[in-house]
């Protein structure tokens, strides 16, 4: 018989099967031989001996501890397709795969197919209630006016372990009942409206475990007649606060800020497009943060207000001894504003500063020739030996514009050549790094 390659391959398969099968058989079975082919079976087995299946033998020899398989599945936390495949492998893999599949849920309350998806998810939780306990992060879009109130509230009640909520393009209604989430630590509102300031304050104060609050383009209706006094409760767990274009021009909003400044341990504070009426209250909050504050950014809504904030209101960050990142922005960086910044960095900034972020909305005004002298004097202050840890100067352009082409980027490098030559200059356009 010719010893062909195919025959040699069959012999290797037969020997592999022999090594897998023989250790599992009783010791009384004599040594057997295998016939040719992949589907070969052992010969001369005694009567009454049942040949074990290859699947059972394979599971016996390749079984892994659940701690190891869970670690493997954890590496696929952002790959939904692979997680769905892992959920179908075996029953032992199903809980861990479901943990990541239902960890982050995005729903929409608008009309059309998005509303149909929300209804399907509601029926899924109705049939399998235990799946709602896996949800930790919930992203919602739209308002609840397009759905029945009972259905909307019932769906939220089926996800009690949510710790982070992102809600965009909605109008708050008291039936939303955020307080049903007992473990909520992060709340992000964007393009969100409230009927009155009372609704906003009551919502925030009901979340006693809140650690991060982000409000972007949040507004309250101008109904001062319905605003009634109530007891403000501080947020003792609040660590990160982000306010961007929050329109609530009422004295009670200032009272809410002052109340939280009494019991605060803020780690990060970002104030963008803030109104001049709220500047004094925010300064009190910054001073009360003290050494715990590590990141601070401020940008007034109106131009030429940043210089007033630094000079007249006397913003002082020297008590914030652990401050590492400082950001500021203005619509027009004129000479007076840059002079106020220079004076501010000379004596009211701690030595621990590591990075400075400049937010730019109008590139043409930022690169105008009249501000060259002001920027040069500001750069001289940052290069002093006082700031030993300073190593990053970021110019963040918030809007895409035709003015920031290759020539504009080259002009920025020329204006800040001292930072660029030392590798400290970074330029970002809408969050994308270009330098």
N, C-alpha and C positions, 0 to 999 in steps of 0.2 A: 504494500500500500504506500502510495506516495505521501510523504509528509508535507502536505500543502500548507500555506499560511492560514487558510480557513480552519484546517484541522488543528493547527497549533493554537489558534484563538479559542476553539471549543475546549481544548484541553485546559487552558488557563481558566475558563469560566467554570469548568467542572471541578477543578481543584479549589477554586474559591468557594463554591457551594459546599464542597466537602468539609472545608475548614469551619464554615458557619454551622453546618447541620450536625456533624458528628459529635461535638461536645455536648449538645442538647439531648442526644439519644442515650438510652440506657447502656450501661457498661456491658450487658450481656450480648449486645448486637455484634456479630462478627464484622471484621473488616470487609467492606463491600467495594465493588467497582462501579464506575459510572459509564453509561453508554454515551455515544456521541450526541451532540446537539445541546442547545441551550436548555431545552425542556426535559433534560434527562432526569431520571429518578434512580435512587439506589436500588440495587438488585438483592435478592436472597434475604429479604427481611423476614424475621420470624412471624408466625401468625399471631394476631392480637396486638401487634405493635402499630400504633397510628403515627404516620409520618407528620411531624409538625410543619405548619405553613412557614414559608420563608418570611412573610410579613411579621409574624410573631417573633421569629428569631432576630430579625433586624431590629425591631423595637426593643428587644431585650438587651441587645448589645450597644445600641446607640442612644439610649435614653439619657437626656440631659436634665440637670436640676432646674427647677423653675426659676431660681434666682438668676441663672445664666441666660435663659431664654427671655426673661423680662428685660435684661440689660440689652440684649440684641434688638428687641422690639422698640426699646426706648430710643435707639439710634434712628428709627424710622418715624419719629414723632411728627415730622412735617411732610411726610410722603403718604398721602391718603390712599393712593392706589396700592402701595405695598402693604399698608395696614389692613386694607380690606382682604388682601390675599392671605395675610397672616391669620386673620380671624376665621378663615375657612380651613386652616391646616388641621387643627385638632381642638378639642374642648379646652385643653389646658392653656392654649394661646389666646383664647377668645376674650377673657376679662382684660388682659393687658392691652390688646389691640383696641378694644372698645374704649378703654380709658383715654387713649390718644385720639381716637376718631371723634369722640363726643366732647373733647376737652374745649374746643373752640368752635362755637356755633354762630353763624351769620344768618340773620333773618330780616325780612322786609315786610312792612305792614301796608305797602302801597298796593294799588290795584293790579290786576293782570296776573301774569305767571308768578310774580313774587308773592302775592297773596295766596295763590294756590300752594306754593311751597310751604308757607307758614301753616296752612291748614293740614297739609300732609304731615308735617312735623308734629303738630298737635295730636293727630290721630295715632302717630307712632308712640308718643309718650302715653297716650291713653291705653294702648295695648300692652306696652312694656314700660311701666312706670319707673322701673329701676334704672333705665337709661338716663333719666333726667338728673340723677345724682352724679353722673360723670361730668356734667357741664360745669366748667369753671370760668370761662370767658364767654360773654354774650355780646354780640354786635347786632344792634337793632337800627333799622332805618325807616323813617316815616312815623306817622302818628297813628293812634289807636282808633281814630274816628271811623275808619273804613271797616272795622271789625266789631262784632258784638262785644259788649263789655265783659260778659261772663266768660266768653271764650278766651279773650285776651288775658284776663286775670287768672284764669285756670291754667293757662300755659305757663305763665311766669311762676305760679305756685308749684309747678312740677319740677322746677330747677332750683331747689333750696340752697345748693352748695356753690352758687355763683359768687365769685370773688372780684370779678372785674366786668364792668358794663361800659360799652361804647354806644352812645345813642346820638344819631344825627338826623337833622331835618325833621323835627317833630315839635309839637306843641303840647306842653305838659298838661295833664288832667289829673285831679286828685285820685282818680281810680287806678293810676299807674302803680301806686303802692310800692315804692322802692324799699320800704322798710321790711318787706317780707324776706329780703335777702339778709339774713343775720350775719353772714360772714363777708359782706361786701367791704372790700378794702380799696378799690379803685373805681372812680366814676369819671367818665369822659363825655362831655356834652358839647356838641357842635351844631351850629345853626338851630338852636333850641330856644323855644319861647315859653314864657310863664305868664299866666293871667295877671299876677301881681307879685310884688316882692315877698309877700307873706308865703306864697306857695314855694318860692325858691328857698327862703330861709327855713321853712318847716321841713322841706325835703333834705337839705344839707344837715340840719341839726338832728334829724332822726337817725342818721348814719353814724353811730357812736364809734365804730371801728374803722372809719374812713382814714386811709393813709395817703391817698393821692387823689387830688381833685383838679380836673382840667376843664376849663370853660372857654370855648372859642365861639365868638359871635352869639353869645347868649344875651337875651333881652327880656325885660319885664314890661308889661303894658303900662302906659302912663295913666294909671288909675289911682291917683293919690288919695282919693276920697274913700276907697275901700281898704286902705292899708291901716290896720289896727295894731296897737302895741301888743307885744307878746314877749315872753321870756326867752332871751337868747341863751343857747347852751354852747360852750366852746367845744372844739374838736381836739381832745387830748392826744389822739393818735396821728394827727395830720403831720405828714413829713414833706410832701411835695405839693406845691400849689402853682397852678398855671392859669393865668387870666389873660385872654386876648380878645379885645374889642367887646367887653362886657358892658352893655348899655343899661345901667340901672341908676339913674340920676335921682336919688332920694336919700334923705338923711339917715334912714334906717339901714341902708346898705353900709354907710360909714360906721354905724353902731355895730353892725355885724363884724366888720373888720376889726374894730377896736376890742370887741369881746374875745375874738380868737387870738388877739395879740397878748392876752393875759396868760394863756396857758398854751404856749407854742414851743415846739422843738423842730422847727422847719429845717430841712436839709437842702431844699431847692425852692426858689421863689422866682417866678417869671411873670413880669407885668408888661404886657404889650398893648399898645393903643389905649392906654388908660386916660381917663378924663382928668382935667385939672382939679375938679372939685374933690377927687379922691386921693390926691397926692399926699396930703398931710396925714391921712389915716394910714396909708401904706407905709409911710416913713416910720410911724410908730410901730407897725408890725415888723419892719426890718430891724429896728433897734432892739425890739424884744427878743428876736431870734438869737442874737448874740453869737457865741462860739459855735453853735450847732450848724449855722448856715454855711454851706459849701459852694452853692451855685446861686448866682443872682443876675437877673437880666431886667432891664427897664427900657421902655420905649414909649414916650407920650404920643397921644393921638394927634395933637396939633404941632405944627413946626415951631421952632425957637422956644419950646417949653423945656427942653432938656437942660439948657443953660440956666433957666430960672430955677429948676428943681435942684441943681447943684449949688447955686449961689444963695438964693433967697431962703429956700426951705432947708438948706444946710444938711443935705444927706451925708451921713457919716457912717462909714463901714469899718472903721478901725476897731470897734469891739468885736467884729466877726473875725477872730484870729485864725479860724480854720478855712476861710474863704479861698477857693481854688480857681473858680471860673467867674468872670465878670463880663456881662454883655450889655450893650447900650445901643440905642438907635434913635435917629431923628430924621425928619424929612429934609432938612436943610442943614448941613454941617457948615455953618458960616464961621467967621473968625471968632465971634464972641462965644459961640458954643464950644469951639475947640479950646479957647482960652480957659473957659470954665472947667473943661475936662482936664486940662493940664494942672490947674490949681487943685482939682479934686484928687488927682493921682499923686500930687506932691505930699499931701499930709493926711488924707482921709481914707487911705487904702492900706490893708495889712500887708506885711511882707510875704505872706504865704501864697500870693496870687501866682497862678501858673499859666493861665490863658486869658486872652481878651478877645471878645467877639463883637464885631461892629456890624449891625444890621443896616442894610442899605435898601431903600425903596426907589430912589431916583439916582441912577448912575451918573447922569449928566451933571447934577448938582454936586454929587460926591467928588467928581473928578475936575471940577472947575478950578481955574488957575488961581482964583483969589484965596483958596484955602490951603495952598501949598505951604505957606509960612506957618500956619497954625498946626498942620500935621507934622511938620519938621520939629517944632517945639514939643509936641506931644510925644514923638518918637524918642527925643532926647531923655525925657523923663522915664520912659519904660526901659531904657538901656542903662539906667543907673545901677550901681552895685547893690542898691537896696533890694531890688527884686531878683534875688539869686535863683529862684525857682521858675521865673518866667521863661517859657519856651515855645509859645504858640500864639500867633496873631491871626485871627480868622476874619475875613471879610465875607459876610453872608449876604448875597443878593437875593431878595425875597421874590422878585418878579423877573420873568424872562423879558429881555429887552434887546433890541437890535444894537443899542449903543455899546453893549458889552461883547464885542467881537474880538478877534485876535488883536486888533489894535488897542482896544480897551483893556484887555488883559495885560498887554505889554506896558501900557501906561501905568497900570496899578503896580506892576513889578518895579517900574522906574521910580514911582513915588515912594514906595516902601522898600527900596533897595537894601537898606540896612537889615531888615528882617529877612528878605529873600536870600541874601548872600549867606546868612547864618542858618538857613533852612527852617525858619520859624513862620514864614508867610504861607497862608492857605486861603484860597478863593473858592467859594461855593456858590452855585447858582441853583436855587430851589432845592437845596440839600445835596446836589451833586458836585463833587469835588473836581475842579478843573486845574488847580495849581497845587 
